[in-house]
Amino acid sequence: MEFGSNWLQPVQSRLVKLYPELSETELENYNSKCKTAMTTGHDHVYALAEQSGKDASFDIFATNYIKSYPWVNDKNLKHIFSQGMYYAWKDIGW
């Protein structure tokens, strides 16, 4: 989720270093789930920003998002929210 050299890069090479027992299929599956979780999060934040404006609530986002992705940690929740708000601010033109 962090900006920088790993931004939007596949996660397989990082995961295999931590979990060398994972198969290629498992690594691909995790990468797909991560991309979906990020995209879904950005979409939820964007919709919340359109509805609530600049005062969109992180707590409302987190409560709803965790229902679908309970494995996402607090650090990444904050990254998803801030990135989604960045895109909303940029696109909506606040």
trRosetta pair geometry for C-beta under 8 A, 3 or more apart (Angstrom, degrees):
i j d omega theta_ij theta_ji phi_ij phi_ji
1 38 6.8 -174 -100 -108 84 113
1 75 7.7 159 62 126 137 83
1 76 4.7 151 -11 -134 153 83
1 79 3.6 102 145 110 128 149
1 80 6.3 -71 -136 -54 132 69
1 83 7.2 -138 -171 -15 90 141
2 6 6.4 52 68 66 93 109
2 7 6.9 -100 101 -75 52 78
2 79 6.5 -83 -75 -126 52 145
3 7 5.1 14 -140 -79 43 131
4 7 5.8 140 50 -30 41 99
5 9 7.5 -3 139 -18 59 146
6 9 4.9 -101 -158 37 53 122
6 14 7.3 37 -132 -52 133 144
10 13 7.0 87 96 2 94 89
10 31 5.1 -1 -156 -138 87 137
11 14 5.4 -67 -164 49 63 109
11 15 5.3 61 141 -26 91 109
11 27 7.8 -159 94 -169 79 80
11 30 6.3 -97 87 120 126 103
11 31 5.0 -177 40 -101 90 78
11 34 5.4 68 -10 24 144 165
12 15 5.8 -61 -141 39 28 109
12 16 6.1 26 165 -21 67 108
12 27 4.1 70 -129 168 97 119
12 28 7.0 9 -84 -69 126 48
12 30 7.5 136 -88 71 65 105
12 31 5.5 -31 -46 -56 88 129
13 16 6.1 -50 -140 33 27 109
13 17 7.1 33 155 -22 57 103
14 17 6.0 -55 -161 28 33 113
14 18 7.0 18 150 -6 64 108
15 18 5.9 -68 -155 44 37 103
15 19 5.7 -30 170 40 77 104
15 22 6.3 -25 137 41 111 159
15 27 5.8 168 81 -127 132 89
15 30 5.9 108 -98 95 168 151
15 31 7.9 -125 2 -59 141 82
16 19 6.7 -76 -120 71 27 64
16 20 5.9 60 179 -107 69 52
16 22 6.2 -119 -101 58 68 110
16 27 6.2 -3 -60 -101 98 137
17 20 7.4 15 -131 -66 14 83
19 22 4.7 59 117 -22 109 111
22 26 4.4 -127 -166 91 92 128
22 27 5.3 113 131 -58 123 84
22 30 7.6 -26 -162 -5 150 138
23 26 4.7 98 52 7 76 101
23 27 7.0 -138 96 -4 41 87
24 27 5.6 -55 -147 37 32 113
24 28 6.3 32 154 -19 66 106
25 28 5.8 -55 -148 37 29 110
25 29 6.3 32 152 -21 63 108
26 29 5.5 -54 -148 35 32 115
26 30 6.4 31 155 -17 66 104
27 30 5.9 -53 -148 36 30 109
27 31 6.4 32 153 -19 63 106
28 31 5.6 -54 -149 36 31 113
28 32 6.3 33 153 -19 65 106
29 32 5.8 -55 -149 36 30 112
29 33 6.4 29 153 -18 64 107
30 33 5.6 -54 -145 37 33 111
30 34 6.3 35 155 -21 65 105
31 34 5.8 -55 -149 34 30 112
31 35 6.5 29 155 -17 64 106
32 35 5.9 -55 -149 36 30 110
32 36 6.3 28 155 -17 65 109
33 36 5.7 -57 -146 39 30 111
33 37 6.1 32 156 -22 66 108
34 37 5.7 -54 -145 36 29 112
34 38 6.4 27 157 -17 64 107
35 38 5.9 -57 -149 37 29 109
35 39 6.2 24 157 -14 65 110
36 39 5.9 -58 -143 41 29 108
36 40 5.9 29 159 -18 65 111
37 40 5.9 -56 -142 40 25 111
37 41 6.2 29 156 -21 61 109
37 69 5.0 104 -133 -115 111 149
37 72 6.2 171 179 -72 136 124
37 80 7.9 -82 142 -97 84 142
38 41 5.7 -57 -150 36 27 113
38 42 6.4 26 156 -17 64 105
38 80 6.4 -147 -132 -110 60 102
39 42 5.8 -54 -147 36 30 109
39 43 6.3 31 154 -18 64 108
40 43 5.7 -57 -149 38 30 113
40 44 6.3 31 154 -20 66 105
40 65 7.8 141 120 -136 101 93
40 68 6.9 -103 142 110 149 148
40 69 7.5 149 82 -33 133 131
41 44 5.7 -55 -147 34 31 110
41 45 6.3 28 156 -16 66 106
41 61 8.0 72 -158 177 81 112
41 65 5.8 48 -112 -136 86 136
41 69 7.6 -54 -64 28 104 153
41 72 7.8 139 -74 -129 137 170
41 77 7.9 -149 -138 -132 138 52
41 80 3.7 -42 149 -173 147 133
41 81 7.5 -86 172 -58 110 51
41 84 6.2 -124 134 -52 78 133
42 45 5.8 -55 -147 38 31 110
42 46 6.2 34 154 -22 65 108
42 80 6.7 -118 -58 -166 62 82
42 83 6.3 -59 -99 108 100 101
42 84 4.3 -174 -133 -97 54 92
42 87 6.3 34 -165 33 111 149
43 46 5.7 -54 -146 35 29 114
43 47 6.4 28 156 -17 64 106
43 84 7.7 -87 6 -129 19 120
44 47 5.9 -56 -149 37 30 109
44 48 6.2 30 153 -18 64 109
44 61 6.2 128 126 -143 112 89
44 64 6.7 -172 -168 102 138 122
44 65 5.9 165 84 -83 164 98
44 84 7.2 -33 70 -142 65 162
45 48 5.6 -57 -147 39 31 113
45 49 6.2 33 153 -21 66 106
45 56 6.9 107 -164 137 70 151
45 61 5.8 29 -94 -126 77 140
45 80 6.8 179 -33 143 134 80
45 81 5.6 164 -104 -132 133 52
45 83 7.8 117 57 79 161 63
45 84 2.6 84 71 126 145 147
45 85 5.9 -91 168 -48 125 63
45 87 7.9 98 94 52 116 104
45 88 6.6 -127 128 -28 89 129
46 49 5.7 -54 -148 36 29 112
46 50 6.5 31 152 -19 63 103
46 84 5.7 -117 -41 -172 70 97
46 87 6.3 -47 -86 96 109 111
46 88 4.9 179 -121 -80 64 102
46 91 7.7 12 -139 50 114 141
47 50 5.7 -50 -149 34 33 112
47 51 6.4 26 153 -14 64 110
48 51 5.7 -61 -148 42 30 109
48 52 5.7 -13 168 17 70 116
48 56 4.5 103 129 -151 100 123
48 57 7.4 -106 175 44 130 63
48 60 6.6 158 -141 100 135 118
48 61 5.7 -96 -8 -80 171 97
49 52 6.6 -68 -120 57 23 82
49 53 6.9 4 -172 -175 58 5
49 54 7.5 35 -150 -88 90 29
49 56 4.6 -66 -87 -38 59 148
49 84 7.3 -175 -20 138 127 93
49 85 6.1 151 -81 -118 135 66
49 88 3.6 46 86 179 163 161
49 89 7.6 -101 -166 -49 148 60
49 92 6.9 -145 133 -16 116 149
50 88 7.1 -129 -45 -145 70 117
50 92 7.0 -173 -94 -90 72 133
51 56 7.6 93 65 -104 80 100
52 55 5.7 -106 152 81 100 75
52 56 4.3 127 75 -92 122 65
52 57 6.8 -81 160 -4 170 78
52 60 7.9 129 -42 56 160 153
53 56 6.9 -173 73 -41 36 77
53 94 7.7 119 -167 -103 78 134
54 89 7.4 60 -109 -98 88 98
54 94 5.7 135 -72 -160 109 160
56 60 7.5 -111 -180 58 69 120
56 61 7.0 56 154 -44 104 117
56 85 6.6 -166 60 -102 127 105
56 88 7.7 32 -1 87 152 166
57 60 4.0 79 82 7 114 105
57 61 6.6 -178 98 -7 61 83
58 61 5.6 -59 -151 40 34 113
58 62 5.9 31 156 -20 71 109
58 77 8.0 100 -175 142 100 102
58 78 7.4 15 -152 -113 135 68
58 81 5.1 53 -123 -170 90 163
59 62 5.8 -53 -139 38 28 109
59 63 6.2 30 160 -21 63 107
60 63 6.0 -54 -146 35 27 111
60 64 6.5 15 160 -7 62 111
61 64 6.3 -73 -155 44 25 102
61 65 5.7 17 160 -18 68 118
61 77 7.9 149 114 -177 103 96
61 81 5.4 126 98 -106 155 110
61 84 7.9 169 -143 68 149 148
62 65 5.8 -58 -133 40 26 108
62 66 6.0 29 168 -24 64 110
62 77 5.3 55 -115 -180 100 136
62 81 7.3 -37 -58 -59 86 134
63 66 6.4 -56 -147 31 19 110
63 67 7.5 30 150 -29 53 100
64 67 6.0 -48 -168 14 37 116
64 68 7.9 13 150 0 63 100
65 68 6.4 -70 -168 42 42 98
65 69 6.0 -31 161 42 80 105
65 72 7.2 -48 137 55 111 145
65 77 6.8 150 88 -132 139 98
65 80 7.3 152 -162 102 163 147
66 69 6.5 -83 -123 72 31 64
66 70 5.5 63 -179 -103 76 58
66 72 7.0 -128 -104 54 68 101
66 77 7.5 -8 -67 -103 95 134
67 70 7.4 17 -126 -62 11 87
69 72 4.5 37 132 -12 113 115
72 76 5.1 -115 -171 89 91 121
72 77 5.6 117 129 -64 112 82
72 80 7.4 -2 -179 -14 147 143
73 76 5.3 86 59 17 75 100
73 77 7.0 -128 104 -10 37 91
74 77 5.4 -51 -145 32 33 116
74 78 6.5 32 158 -18 65 103
75 78 6.0 -59 -158 34 28 109
75 79 6.6 27 147 -17 64 106
76 79 5.2 -49 -144 37 41 114
76 80 6.2 45 155 -22 69 100
77 80 5.8 -53 -149 34 29 111
77 81 6.4 26 154 -16 64 108
78 81 5.8 -55 -146 39 31 110
78 82 6.1 24 159 -14 66 109
79 82 6.0 -59 -142 41 28 104
79 83 6.0 24 161 -15 65 111
80 83 6.1 -61 -145 41 24 107
80 84 6.0 24 158 -18 63 112
81 84 5.8 -59 -145 39 26 111
81 85 6.3 24 158 -17 64 108
82 85 5.7 -54 -145 38 31 110
82 86 6.3 40 152 -26 63 103
83 86 5.4 -48 -150 30 33 117
83 87 6.6 30 154 -14 64 102
84 87 5.9 -55 -152 37 32 108
84 88 6.3 31 151 -18 66 107
85 88 5.4 -54 -143 39 35 113
85 89 6.0 37 157 -21 68 104
86 89 5.9 -54 -147 35 26 109
86 90 6.3 23 155 -17 62 110
87 90 5.7 -57 -145 39 30 111
87 91 5.9 18 161 -10 67 113
88 91 6.1 -62 -138 45 26 102
88 92 5.5 9 171 -5 67 118
89 92 6.5 -59 -126 47 18 98
89 93 8.0 133 170 -45 46 8
89 94 5.1 -72 -142 39 74 112
90 93 7.7 11 164 -71 24 46
